[in-house]
Amino acid sequence: MNENQTPAPPPSHFIRKIIEADLESGKHQQVVTRFPPEPNGFLHIGHAKSIFLNFGMPRDYGGHCFMRFDDTNPVKEDATYSQAILEDVRWLGFDWGNRLTHASDYFEQLYEFACVLIRRGKAYVDSLSAEKIREYRGTLTEPGSNSPFRDRTIEENLDLFQRMRDGEFEDGSHVLRAKIDMAAPNIHMRDPTLYRIRKVSHHRTGNAWCIYPMYDFTHCLSDALEGVTHSLCTLEFEDNRPLYDWVLQEAEAPCLPKQYEFSRLNLQYTVLSKRKLIQLVEENHVGGWDDPRMPSLIGIRRRGFPPESIRLFCERIGISKSENNIDFSVLEDCAREVLNQDAPRAFAVLKPLKVVITNFPEDQVEMLDAPVHPQNPEAGRRSLPLTREILIEEDDFLEDPPRKFFRLAPGKEVRLRYGYVIRCDEVVRDDSGKISELRCTYDPQTAKGAQPEGRKVKGIIHWVSATQSIPTEVRLYDRLFREASPGSKHEDGDFLRDLNPDSIQILKNCRLEAGMKNVERGSRYQFERLGYFCADLKNSSNELPVFNRIVTLRDTWAKLAKSD
């Protein structure tokens, strides 16, 4: 964007309109939101939508967002996940300042809120087993039944709840439940559980607590304690909103935040279910949570997607209440759009075929000039050493080419990008009959794009020096699944049957242009004619750089679909 141009206004959506109306009416003086992940796993691309919304709204309207961990289930939580989540949010460009909080920060206050409910006759200690509680709950079409412990006195409930806290009872022997309505049409309002006993050490509070609050109780009260104005969550929590409001009202919370729901992200050719992602990792279908094929943010980052492309993607898909099913190509297009603007160019040959330029002096090295970025002169220039022996892509040569093949063939000419025109004079084979090298001649009169009169050379191919190039390993990543909706075509819903067997291809004998020595991990390039690549954050080294393909230069899946 030109520095004199006015930035495009942020895309409007229903939540933005609600916030604008609340500020204009004076209902709120500033916007306060929160991003509340559970520290029991890694974030994925679906969470990015929520991150940009929850951090983006306060940024746009002069407020702030709490980075709050919902750490109420010590059985599944780990500090490793917390650290990974913080790194993901920072990578996307957001900072929470001094507003890093945890639900565990409020355990004492939450306990007092629960006591308020008991004193008001709005909560009771139930001694039914978990199985019996489910049985008494009823179904979607039949009302539930009151627990035989529902009418315990306030004094008895307070005593039992205190003894639960003191560790007197075993796991599962008692729970604290809200006293609402066991015949409520909304099943979430049928005396939901508020606290359960868990004699497990917590990664932040140690053994200070042996009772832990449930999410529906914790979440709304934490919002109130932090002064959240707009509690933004996905549509699966829409039925929980009456309980959200009930707890705030009946527990006499210091303020009454409002919950607003938006549609979650559904991305084709992948899975975003935590259960399915865990299965992919634990059954070794991928190389871990940071596998570049995974939709986890840690995997997407390692693949090489720039954070700006994720922001563009979230803006492009928008915020609404309508369920959506976004094609993976939208994410890939966003990556191409961002990378095309900034990624420096380089030559890489992935499947080398040796070319000997027979009329080029053996000891000569000619430095050819090329731009670092063709649309950005300020990015500078790079030098490409041309030697007698060079390497080209195997696919850029055919012995018996079709009519519109404009690359190299016996007796045919092609231009080396930023260099000379060469002609293939001889094909050399090894003992097995495989082509081992091509013998060509170059035309010195065709330097710097010159084309002698009467000659039309349409083909241009990339290349590297055989003697002055750098060895590298390249990993060609593709979509993890062959089907847009994995498992949907199978009666048993087995999504693993739709895994793409070609989702990764490892090429060991690739070569890079000489200037690519000592590339930094995470550096992104456009390998000319091949796609966008990133130096792997984990395995790349000065001795052997390893590059991951981020995306191809164009949507190859659309081309395949068209041919079908």
N, C-alpha and C positions, 0 to 999 in steps of 0.2 A: 504494500500500500504506500502510495506517495505520502511524504510527511505533511503535505498541505491538505490532504484529503481528510474529511471528517470520518471518524470511525463509525462503522455501521452500528445502529442501535441493537441492543441484545434482543434475541427473539422473544416475543411475547407468548405467554401461556396463562392458564387460569390461576395458577398460584401467584404469579407475578401480579396479576390484576387484583387478587385478594389482598396482597401486601400493600399495593399502591392505595387501595381503597381504605385500608386500616390506618395507614399513615396520614392520608389526606383528612380522614374524619377525626383524627386525634386519638383514636382508640389505643394506638401504640406510638411511642415517641421514637423507638428504634426497633429494628428487627433482630430477634435473638433466635437462633436455631441450634441444632445439635446433630452431630453424626455419631450414632451409637452402636458400633459393631460389637459383636461378641468375640472375645479373644480366644476362640476355639478353632480357628482355621484361617486360611489366606483369603484375601479379597479377590473378587473376579471383576470382569468387565461390567457386569450388572451393577456392582457397587459403585462404579465410577459415575454412573448417572446420578446416584444419590449424593455422592461426594460433591459433584459440581453444583447440584441444586442447593444442598444445605450450606456449603461454604460460599456459593456464588450469590445467593440472595442477600445475605448481610453485606457482602462486598459491594454489591450494586446499590444498596440502600442505606449504607452507613450504620451497620450493626456489627454483630459478632456471632461466631459459631463455636460452640463447645465441642471439643474432641473428647467424647465420653465413652469409656468402655463399659459395656454391660456385663460385668464379671460376677454374675450371681450363681454360676454353676461350676464349682471348683473341680468337679469330676472330669470335665473336658477342657479346662482352660490351661493356658501356658503362657509365660512371659515372652517366649519366642514369637508367638503369634502377635502379641501386642507390638513388639518391635517391628515386625514385618508390616503391620498395618500402618504404623506411623511413617515408615519409609515410603509406602505406597502413596499416602496422602501428600507427603512432601514432594514426591516425584511428580504428582499431578499439579503442583504449584501452589499448595495452600499451607498456611501456617496458623496455628491455633494460639500462639503467644503463651500467656499464662493460664489458658483455659483448657488444660489437659486434666480431665476428671475421670473418676471411676464410680460406678454404682456402689462399690465397696466403701467409698468415702462417706457414704450416707447411711451405712448399716445401722448406726445407733438411732439416727433420726427416723429411718424407716421402721425400726422396731417400735418407736414411740407412736408413729402414725398407726401402726397395727393395734397398739393398746388403745388409741382413741376410738378405733372402730369397735373394739370389744366393749369398752365402757359405754358406747352409744347403742349397744345391742345390735351392731351391724357385722359382727364376726364371731366365730365360735371355733373351738378346738374339736375336731372330728377324729374319732378313733377307729373308723372303718378302715379296712385294708384298701389298697389302691384298686384291687379288683372289684370290691364291693362299691367303692365310690363310682367307678365306671358303670356298674350295673344300676345303681340308683339314679344315675344322671339322666336316663331315658335316651330317646333317639331324636332324630330330626322331625319325626312325625308323632312321637308320643312324649308326654311330659315326664319329668323325673319325679322321684319320691324323696321326701324329707329324710335325712339321716336320723336315726334314733338318738343321736347325740346333739341334735340341732338346738334343743331347748335347755341346754346346760345354762346355769346361772352366770351372770357377769363375773361374779367372784370366782366361781369354779374355772371359768375360761381364763381369767387373768392368772390364776394360780398355775394352771396347766401350761399356759404359754410361757410363763417364767421358768417353770421346770424343764420345758423343752429347751429353752435357751441355756439352762444350766447343765444340760447334757445328761439329764436323768433318764431319758428314754432312748430306745434304739431307733435306727432308721426305719421309717415306714410305719411306726406305731401310732403316730399322731400327725395331723396337719392342721394348719389354721385355714379356715374357709370364710369367705364373705357370706353374709346372710342376705340373700337378695330374693330370688323367686325360682323354685325348682320346676315351675311350670312355664317359665318364660319361653316365648317362641325362639328367641336368640339363645342358643345353647351355651354361649359364653357367659350368660348372666345366671346360669343355674349354679349358684353357690360355688364360684370358682375357687380353687386353692390359691392362697396368698403366701403361705410359708410351708416349707417341708424340712425335715431333719436330714442333714447330711454330715456325718461325722468324718469329714475329709478336710485335710489341711488346704487352706486357700493360698494361692501364690502371692497374695499381698498381705492378707491379715493373719496368715498362719493358722493357729488353732484357737484364735480368739472367739470364733463363732462356730456353732454346730447346727444352727438353723439358718436357712438362706431364703430370701424372698423370691417369688416368682416374677417373671418378666412383666406381666400385665400390672402387677402391683408396683414394681420398682420403677418402670419406665415413666409413667405419668407423674409420679411424685418427684423423681429426679428432675424432670422437666420443670416442675413447679419450684423446686429449690434453686434451680439455675435461672429462673425467670424467663424461660423459653416462651416466645410469643406464638411461633408457628412450628408445630411438631409435625414434620413432613415424613411420611412413610409410604410404603407401597400398598397396593389395593388389597392384598391378602389380610391386612389389618383393619379393613373397613368394618367388619363385624365386631371387632374388639373396641371400636370407638365408644359405644355406650358404657362399657366397663371402664374405659379410660376416664370418661366424665364422672361416672359414679364414684370411683375411688377418690378423685380429687374433691368432689363435693362432700362426701360422707366422712373423709379423713380430715376435713377442715384444713386443706392445703393452703399455703400462703398466697397463691394466685391460681388462676384457672387457665392454663394454656389450652389451645385448640389444636386438634389433630386434623390434618388434611392428607388425603391419599392420592397417589398418582400411580399410573400403570408401571409395572416392572419391565425391565428389558428382557426380551426373548430374542436370542440371536441364532440364526440358522447355521447349520453345519457345525454345531458345537453343543455342549450341554452346560448348564449353569446350576444344576442341582448339586448341592453340597454332597449328598449321598453318592451321586454318580461320579463326581470329581474325585472323591475319596477312593472309590472303587478303581478308577483309572490308575491312581497312584499306587494303591496297596497291591493291586494285581499286576503291577509293572507293565501296563500297556503304554505308559509314558515314563520318562526318566525322572519323575519327581514333580513337585508343585511348580518348580521354575522351568520345566520343560517348555521350550519356545512354542510348542503346539497347544499348550494349555491356555484357556481363557482367563487364568489367574493373572492379576496385575503384575505379579513377580515374573510370570512367564512371558507376558506381553512385553514387559520392559526388557527382558533378556533377548527376546526375538529382535528387538530394535525399534519397535514403534515409538515415535517421539510422543511425549506427553501432549504436545499441541495437537497431534492428530486425534487423541482421545477426546480432548476438549471439543474439537471441531465435530467429531462424531456425535457427542452428546448434544451439541447444539442442533445438529442436523436432524436427529431423530425426534427431538422436541419432548415436551412434557404434556401429558394429557391423562384422561381417565380411561381412554380406549386401549384395550389390549393390542399390542403390536407384535409383529414377527419380522424382525429386521434381517435382510439378507447380509451375509458376511461381506459381500462385495462393497457395501456402504462403508464399512470400517476400512477395507483395503483402499478404497478410493480416497478416503480422508488421509490415509498415510501417504499415498502417492502425491496428493495435492500439497501437503506440508513438505515432504522430502524433496519434491521437485524444486521448491524455492531455495532450499538451503544446502542440500547434500552436495559436497564436492564430487567431481567426476574422476573416474579412474578406469584403467584397462585391467581386466582379469580374463584369463583363458581357463575355462573350467575343464575341458577335455582336449588337451593339447595335441596338435598335429604339427610336426616339424616341417619347416619350409627353409630350404637353402637357396639364397639369392646368389646364383652362380657368378654374376657379373659385378657383385659388390665386393670390394677388397676385403681379404680375410681379417686383417688387423684394424680395420677402420671402424670407428664408432661415430655416427652422426647424430647430433642432438636435435630432435624435432620439437617444435614448439606447439603447445596446446593450452587451451584455457582450463582453469580449475573449475569454472562454472560458466557455460556459454552465455547465460543471460545476466551475469553479474561480473563486469570487468574488474570491480574492486577486489574480487576474490583472488586475483593474480593469475599467474601462468605456471605451467608445469613443463618439465623437459622429459622427452621420451627417447631413450637411446635406441637407435636403429643399428643393428649389426647384421653380419652376413647370414647368421642363422636366427630365425624368428619362430614363434609359435602362433598358430591360429586355431580356431575352434574346429574340431572334426566335422561339425555340421555345416561349416562354411565351404566344404569341398564335396563335390559329387562327380564321380567318373562319368555317369550317364545322366545328366541333369534334365529335368523337365523343361518345357519351353520357356517359362517365365522365372527360371532360376537365375538370379543376377549375381550370384557369388562365384567362387572359383571353380573351374572345371578345366580338363585338358584342353590346351590351346586357347583358353579364354582369359580375359583380363579382368582385374578387379583393383580398386584403389585401397591401399592401406590407410586407414583413418589418420588424418593429419600428416600423411606421407605420400609415397609415390604409387604409381600404377605398376602392378606386377602381372606377368603372364606365366601361366603354368606350362612348362615345356616337357616335364617328365614325371612319371609316377614311379616311386621306388617301393618295392615290397620286401618284407622279411621272409624267412624260410617257411613260415606258415601260410604265406600268401597275403597277409594283412598289409595294408598300406602303412609304411613306416616313415616316409618323408616325401615331400614334393620338391622338385627342382624347378626354380622359377628364375626369370630375369626381370630386372626393373628398368624403367625408362627415366633417366635423370632429368629429362625435360618436363616431367610432370610434377615437380616439387610444388608445395604450397597450393595444391588444388589446380595447378595448370593442366589444361587439357588441349593437346595439339589439335589443330583444325582437322575436321573430318573423322575424328575418333569419338565415340560415345561410350563412356564407361559408366554404367549405371550403378554397379555394385560397390559398396564400401564395407569393409570388414575391420574389426578390431584385432589387435595383435600385441605381443610383447616380445622383447628380446629373449632368445633362448639362453644367452650367457649372462645377462644382467637383470634378469627378473627374479622375483622372490617366491620361494615355495609357500604354499598355503593350503589349508584344508577348508572346504566350503560345504556347508550343510544346506541343502535345498528343502526348506520346510513348506508344507502345503496344508490344506485344511485337514483336520483330524478325522472328520467323518465324510463319507461319500454322499450321504443323504441329508437333505435340508433339515429334516426332523428325525434325528436318530432314534430308531426303535419303533417308529409309528407304523411301519409297514409289516411288522411282525406281530402275530397274535399274542406272543408272550411279552412283547414290548422290550425285547433284549436289544438295547442300544449298542452293545459291543459288537454285534453282528454287522454293524454299519461302519466300523472303523475303516479308515482309508489305508490300505497297505502301502500306498505310495506317499504317505504324509511326511516322510523324511527320506532323503537320499544323501549319503555322505560321499563326497568326492575328495580323494586323497592327494591327487597329483596335479593340483591346480597351480597356476602361476599368476603373480601380480606384477604390475609395472614397477620399475626400480624405485620410484619415489615413495612407495608404500612401506618402506622399512620403518620399524618401530612405531606402528600405529597404536594409538591408545585404545584400551578396551572401551567398548560403547560407542566408538566412532562410527558414523554412518556415511556411506558412499553410494553413489549410483555407479555401478559397474556398467559402463556404456554398452547398450544393446542387450543387457542381461537382466537388469532389475536393480532394486535397492537392497543393500547389504549392511550388516552391522558386525563389528568385531566383537566376538562373544565375550560377555562379562565374566565368564567362569573359566574357560579353557584357552582363550587366546593368550599368546606370549610373544615376546620379541623373536624367540627362536622359530616359532611356528604360529603365525597368526591364524586364527580360526574365524571364519565369517559365516554368519547366519543370513539366509535370504529373508528379508522382511516381506517384500511383495515383488511380484513381477512388474514390468513396465506397463502392462495392460491386463485387463481382466481375462485371464485364460479360461476361466470356468464359463464365462458368458460365451466365449468362442466355441467351447465344447458343446454347450447347450444348443447353440445355433446349428452346429453340424449334426446333432442328433435329430 
